Amino acid sequence: MLRARSSVRPERWRRADVVVAVVLAVALVAGGVLFWRTSAAATTRSVTAPTGSFPPPPLSLGSPPAGFTEAWRAPSQGTQAPLVAGPAVVTAADGEIAGRDAATGTTHWSYTRDDTICTAATGFGQVMALYRNESGDACSELTVLVPSTGARRVYSNPHALPGTRLLDSGTLVALTGSRYLQVLRSDLVKTTEFGTVDTPDQPGRQPYPDCSLDSFAITQGRLAVLERCPGEDQDRLTVIAPDGGSDATSPEVIFSALQPGAHGQVVAAAGDRVAVARPGPARLEVVDGQGGVVSSTPLAVPDADLAAQPPGGVAATTSDDRRVYWWTGSATIALDRADLQPVWTLPGTQGPGVRYGDAVLVPVRGGLAVVDPVTGAVTRTTAVDRGGWTGPVQSAVAGSVLLEQRGPDLVALRPA
C-alpha cells in the first residue's frame, strides 16, 4: 500500500525557520542595544592621560610667601574640600571628574557620566567618585580612578543616599549615612556595615538597628559613630572595627557607651581616643578606649557653633604630624594629635586652615592668618581677595599652590 506524501514541503519549513531566526536575532540585537544604551558604559565618557604626563608640582616652600594671587578656578560642587590625589588636583562638577595640573588648572584627564556626582574624595591613594543612580534617589554608582591617568580601576554599586561622605582611613573607606553606613576595602568589597539594614539577609545581626547616626570619624583600625537611639536620652558613642571580622553583616563592636550628655558631635579620632564636642556650655570631651570620658575642656566658642551637626556629620578638619586643626564654625582649634587635647584657639576664622611650610595658613575675612602651629600666635596676615565670598573655606596644598574650596568653586592661589 502506498503512503500519501506530506502536504508540507521541506523547503517551506526551512523558510519558516529562517524567518523565526531572523526575528529572534533582531530582537536580541535590539535588546542588546537597549541594555547598552541604559548601562553605565553607554553613559560614560573617559579621556585618560598617558603615564607621566603631569609636570612636577610647583616646589614646596619652607615658609608662606609674602602674598598670593589667583592662578585659576573651576567649578567643583561635588567636593567638600580641595581634592589632591597623586599629581592631580581633582575637581567634581555635575557629572565630570577632572584631573588638573596644580599650577595651571589644565585638564589632563576626565571621567564623565550623564548622572550627577554625589561626592568625590580620595581613598586608598585613588580618586573615588560616587554618582547618583538613574532615578536620583540614591548614590549607588561608585567608580575608582587612577589619579595619574584617570583610568578606571574598579567599580561597584554600594548602598548610599544623597548626603553621604567618603571617609578614608588609608586602607579602608567608610560611606556614611544617617541610618546606615558601610566600609569598603580597596577592591570595593564590603568589610562591615552598621545601622539599619533595609533588607537584611540575616535579621538580628545589627546591635543598634533603629538609631540615628549623627556624626563620624575614622582612624586606622577604628570608626567612631555618635548615635541617638530610641528610649535613650543621652548620646551613644559606638566604635567599631572598620575592617570587620569574618562576617561583614555583623559589625565588630570595640565598645558602645552612653555619654554624659546629648547633642554632641564627633570631632576626631586618634589611637583609641575620640574627641566629642558639646554645647551648653561649649566643651570638648575626650573619650578613652572603653567609652569613658577622661577629660572635659571648656571651649571659647559660641554654643551656636556646636548646636547642630556639621554638614554630612563630618567635622571640618585638616591635620599634620602633630596637630588636628578643627573649624567650629567661627574659630579654629588646634588639637594635639596624640591625645586630642585642645592646644590653642584662633577666633574669627572661616575654616580649619592647612599646614604650609613652617606655618599654618588659616582663612580669615579678607585674607590668610599666618599662624605658629605650636603656639597659635598670628605672625602676620596676608591679604587675599575672595571676591565677596564670606562663607566657609576649606584648604589644601599642592606643592607651593594653595587651594581653597569656596562653596561650589575650587580656587588655586600661587605665590605672588
C-alpha positions in Angstrom: 0.0 0.0 0.0 1.4 3.4 -1.0 1.7 6.1 1.7 0.4 9.6 1.0 3.0 12.3 0.6 3.1 15.1 3.2 1.3 18.2 2.0 4.0 20.4 3.6 7.2 20.7 1.6 10.5 20.5 3.4 11.7 23.8 1.9 8.7 25.6 3.4 9.9 24.5 6.9 13.3 25.8 6.1 12.0 29.2 5.0 9.9 29.4 8.2 12.9 28.5 10.3 14.9 31.3 8.6 12.1 33.9 9.3 12.0 32.9 13.0 15.7 33.0 13.3 15.8 36.5 11.8 13.1 37.7 14.1 14.9 36.3 17.1 18.2 37.8 16.0 16.7 41.2 15.5 15.0 41.0 19.0 18.3 40.0 20.6 20.2 42.8 18.9 17.5 45.4 19.9 17.6 44.1 23.4 21.4 44.3 23.5 21.4 47.9 22.2 18.7 48.9 24.7 20.8 47.3 27.6 24.0 49.1 26.3 22.2 52.4 26.0 20.9 52.2 29.6 24.1 50.8 31.1 27.0 52.7 32.7 29.2 52.0 29.7 26.9 53.8 27.3 26.6 56.9 29.5 30.4 57.2 30.3 33.0 59.2 28.5 36.6 58.7 29.6 39.6 60.7 28.5 42.7 59.2 30.0 46.2 60.7 30.3 49.5 59.0 29.4 51.6 57.9 32.3 54.0 60.7 33.3 52.0 63.4 31.5 51.7 65.6 34.6 54.5 68.1 35.2 56.1 68.1 38.6 54.1 70.2 41.1 55.5 73.6 42.0 58.2 73.2 44.6 57.1 73.5 48.2 58.2 76.5 50.2 59.7 76.4 53.6 57.6 79.4 54.7 54.5 81.1 53.3 55.2 83.8 50.7 54.5 87.5 51.2 51.4 87.2 49.2 49.2 85.0 46.9 47.5 85.7 43.6 44.8 83.7 41.9 46.1 81.2 39.3 42.9 79.5 38.2 39.5 78.4 39.4 37.0 75.7 38.4 33.5 74.6 39.5 33.7 71.7 41.9 30.4 71.4 43.7 31.0 67.6 44.2 33.8 68.2 46.7 33.6 69.5 50.2 37.3 70.3 50.4 40.1 70.5 47.8 41.0 67.1 46.5 44.7 66.4 45.8 45.5 62.9 44.6 48.9 61.9 43.4 50.0 64.6 40.8 46.4 65.8 40.2 44.2 68.4 41.7 40.7 66.8 41.1 37.5 68.7 40.5 34.0 67.3 40.5 31.2 69.2 38.7 27.9 67.9 37.5 28.9 64.5 36.1 32.5 65.2 35.4 35.6 64.3 37.4 38.7 66.0 36.1 42.4 65.7 36.9 44.1 69.1 36.6 47.6 70.5 36.8 48.1 72.2 40.1 49.9 75.2 38.7 47.7 76.0 35.6 44.4 74.1 36.1 44.9 72.4 32.7 42.8 69.2 32.5 44.9 66.1 31.8 42.2 63.5 32.2 38.4 63.4 32.7 35.7 60.9 33.5 32.2 61.9 32.7 28.8 60.3 33.2 25.3 61.5 32.5 24.5 61.1 36.2 25.2 63.7 38.8 28.1 63.3 41.3 27.0 62.9 44.9 30.5 63.3 46.3 34.2 62.7 45.4 37.1 62.1 47.7 40.4 60.2 47.9 40.7 56.7 49.1 43.5 54.1 49.1 45.5 56.8 47.3 43.0 56.7 44.4 40.2 59.0 43.3 36.7 57.9 44.3 33.6 59.3 42.6 30.2 58.4 43.8 27.3 59.1 41.4 23.5 59.2 41.7 21.5 56.4 40.2 19.1 57.0 37.2 16.2 57.8 39.5 18.3 60.2 41.5 17.1 58.9 44.9 20.3 57.0 45.8 24.1 57.3 45.4 24.8 53.8 44.2 27.4 54.1 41.4 31.0 54.2 42.8 34.0 54.4 40.5 37.6 54.4 41.5 40.1 56.2 39.2 43.9 56.2 39.0 44.9 59.8 39.8 47.9 59.9 37.4 45.9 58.8 34.3 42.2 58.9 35.1 41.9 55.2 34.1 39.0 53.4 35.8 40.4 50.9 38.3 37.3 49.3 39.8 33.5 49.9 40.1 30.7 48.8 42.4 27.1 49.5 43.5 27.1 50.4 47.2 24.0 51.3 49.2 24.3 55.1 50.0 22.0 58.1 49.9 22.5 61.7 49.0 24.5 63.5 51.7 26.9 60.6 52.2 30.5 61.3 52.8 33.6 59.1 52.0 35.9 58.8 55.0 39.4 57.4 54.2 41.5 55.6 56.8 44.3 55.0 54.4 43.4 51.3 53.8 39.6 51.4 54.1 36.8 53.9 53.1 33.5 54.4 55.0 30.4 55.5 53.3 28.4 57.4 55.9 24.6 57.8 56.3 22.1 59.0 58.8 20.7 55.4 59.2 23.3 53.1 57.7 27.0 53.0 56.9 29.3 50.6 55.2 33.0 50.2 54.9 34.8 49.1 51.7 38.3 47.8 51.1 40.4 48.8 48.0 38.7 46.3 45.7 35.3 47.7 46.9 34.3 44.6 48.7 32.3 45.4 51.8 34.2 44.7 55.1 31.4 45.7 57.5 28.1 47.5 57.8 26.4 49.2 60.7 22.9 50.6 61.4 19.6 50.0 59.8 19.8 47.4 57.1 16.7 47.7 54.8 16.5 44.0 53.7 18.9 42.0 55.9 19.8 38.6 54.7 20.1 37.5 58.3 18.0 39.6 60.7 19.3 40.4 64.1 22.9 40.9 63.0 23.0 44.7 63.9 23.4 45.7 67.6 21.6 49.1 67.2 19.3 48.8 64.1 16.9 51.7 64.8 19.3 54.5 65.8 20.1 57.8 64.1 23.7 58.1 63.1 24.7 61.7 63.7 28.5 62.1 63.3 31.6 60.1 62.3 35.4 60.0 62.4 37.7 57.3 61.2 41.3 56.4 62.0 43.4 53.3 61.4 41.6 50.4 63.0 38.6 52.4 64.4 35.4 54.0 63.2 33.6 56.2 65.7 29.9 56.9 65.4 27.9 59.1 67.7 24.2 58.0 67.6 20.9 58.6 69.1 18.8 55.6 69.9 15.1 55.1 70.8 14.5 55.3 74.5 17.9 56.8 75.3 18.1 60.5 76.4 21.9 60.6 76.0 24.2 60.2 73.1 25.6 56.8 72.4 29.2 56.6 71.2 29.9 53.4 69.3 33.4 52.5 68.0 33.6 49.6 65.5 36.5 47.9 63.7 36.2 49.1 60.1 38.0 46.0 58.7 35.2 43.9 60.2 35.5 40.2 61.1 34.6 37.0 59.4 31.1 38.3 58.7 30.6 41.7 57.0 26.9 41.7 58.1 27.7 41.8 61.8 30.0 44.7 62.9 32.8 44.1 65.4 32.0 46.5 68.2 35.0 47.6 70.1 32.8 49.5 72.6 29.4 51.2 72.8 28.7 53.5 75.7 26.1 56.1 76.7 27.8 59.5 77.1 27.1 62.1 79.8 25.2 64.5 77.6 23.2 64.9 74.4 23.6 66.8 71.1 27.3 66.2 70.8 29.4 65.8 67.6 32.4 63.7 66.9 35.4 65.9 66.0 38.3 63.5 65.5 39.6 60.0 66.4 43.3 59.1 67.1 44.6 55.9 68.5 42.0 54.6 71.0 40.6 58.1 71.7 37.7 60.0 70.4 37.0 63.8 70.7 33.4 64.8 71.1 32.3 68.5 71.2 29.1 69.5 73.1 27.2 72.8 73.6 25.7 74.1 76.9 28.4 75.1 77.8 30.7 74.6 74.9 33.3 71.9 75.7 35.4 69.2 74.2 35.3 65.8 75.8 37.9 63.1 75.2 36.7 59.5 75.4 39.1 56.6 76.0 39.1 53.1 74.5 36.4 51.8 77.0 33.9 54.6 76.4 34.7 56.7 79.5 35.3 60.5 79.4 38.9 61.2 80.5 38.8 64.9 80.1 36.4 67.8 79.5 37.8 71.1 78.4 35.8 74.4 78.1 35.9 75.9 74.6 35.9 79.6 73.9 33.4 79.4 71.1 29.7 80.3 70.9 27.2 77.5 71.8 25.7 78.1 68.4 28.8 76.7 66.8 28.0 73.3 68.3 24.2 73.4 68.4 23.9 71.5 65.1 25.7 68.6 63.5 28.4 69.5 60.9 27.5 69.0 57.3 27.3 65.3 56.4 28.1 64.5 60.1 31.8 65.1 59.5 33.7 67.9 61.3 35.7 70.3 59.2 39.3 69.3 60.0 42.8 69.1 58.5 45.9 67.6 60.1 49.7 67.4 60.1 52.1 65.2 62.0 51.4 66.9 65.4 48.1 68.7 65.2 44.4 68.3 64.1 43.0 71.7 63.0 39.3 71.9 63.6 36.9 74.6 62.5 33.9 75.0 64.8 32.0 77.4 62.6 33.6 80.6 64.0 37.0 79.6 65.3 39.9 77.3 64.5 41.0 75.0 67.4 44.3 73.0 67.2 44.2 69.6 68.9 47.2 67.6 69.9 47.2 64.6 67.5 48.3 62.1 70.2 45.7 62.8 72.9 43.2 65.2 71.2 43.6 67.8 73.9 43.0 71.4 72.8 46.2 73.4 72.4 45.2 76.8 71.1 42.1 78.6 69.7 42.0 81.3 67.0 38.7 83.1 66.8 37.2 84.8 63.7 38.2 82.2 61.1 36.5 80.8 58.0 37.9 77.3 58.0 40.3 75.0 59.8 43.4 76.1 57.9 46.2 74.0 56.5 49.9 73.5 57.1 52.1 75.4 54.6 55.8 75.1 55.2 56.6 76.0 58.8 53.3 77.7 59.4 49.5 77.1 59.3 47.5 79.3 56.9 44.1 79.9 58.3 41.4 81.7 56.2 40.0 84.9 57.8 38.0 87.7 56.4 40.0 89.4 53.7 43.0 87.1 53.8 45.1 84.4 55.5 46.4 84.4 59.0 49.9 83.0 59.2 49.9 81.0 62.4 52.6 79.4 64.5 51.5 75.7 64.7 53.0 75.3 68.2 51.6 78.3 70.0 48.8 79.6 67.8 50.3 83.0 67.6 49.4 85.0 64.4 52.7 86.3 63.0 51.1 88.3 60.2 48.1 88.4 57.9 48.3 88.1 54.1 45.6 89.8 52.0 43.5 87.5 49.7 40.7 88.9 47.5 37.9 86.3 47.6 35.5 88.5 45.6 32.9 88.9 48.3 32.9 85.2 49.4 32.3 85.2 53.1 31.3 81.5 53.7 33.4 78.6 54.8 36.8 78.0 53.2 38.4 74.6 53.2 42.1 74.5 52.2 44.7 72.1 50.9 48.3 72.4 49.5 49.8 71.1 46.2 53.5 72.0 46.2 53.5 75.8 46.6 50.0 76.2 45.4 47.3 76.9 48.0 43.9 75.5 47.1 40.7 76.9 48.6 37.2 75.4 48.3 34.8 78.3 48.4 31.3 76.8 48.2 30.9 75.3 44.8 34.2 76.6 43.4 37.8 75.5 43.7 40.3 78.3 43.6 44.1 77.9 43.2 46.4 80.5 44.6 50.1 80.8 43.7 52.8 82.7 45.4 52.8 86.3 44.2 
